[in-house]
Amino acid sequence: MNEDRVTVPVEELTLTNTLQLTAIVELLEERGIMTQHDVVERMKAVRNRKKAH
């Protein structure tokens, strides 16, 4: 195995991803760029686009 390679549990990656996305959404909301409702609606739209393919 390559000594430079780091193994990270999928749970840690998932948590990190969730925390990053939460921070981004909170910043955008604080700055008045979008709301949590906007995020949910966009998630639904993306999910529906993915299902159509």
Order of alpha helices (4+ residues) and beta strands (2+ residues): alpha-alpha
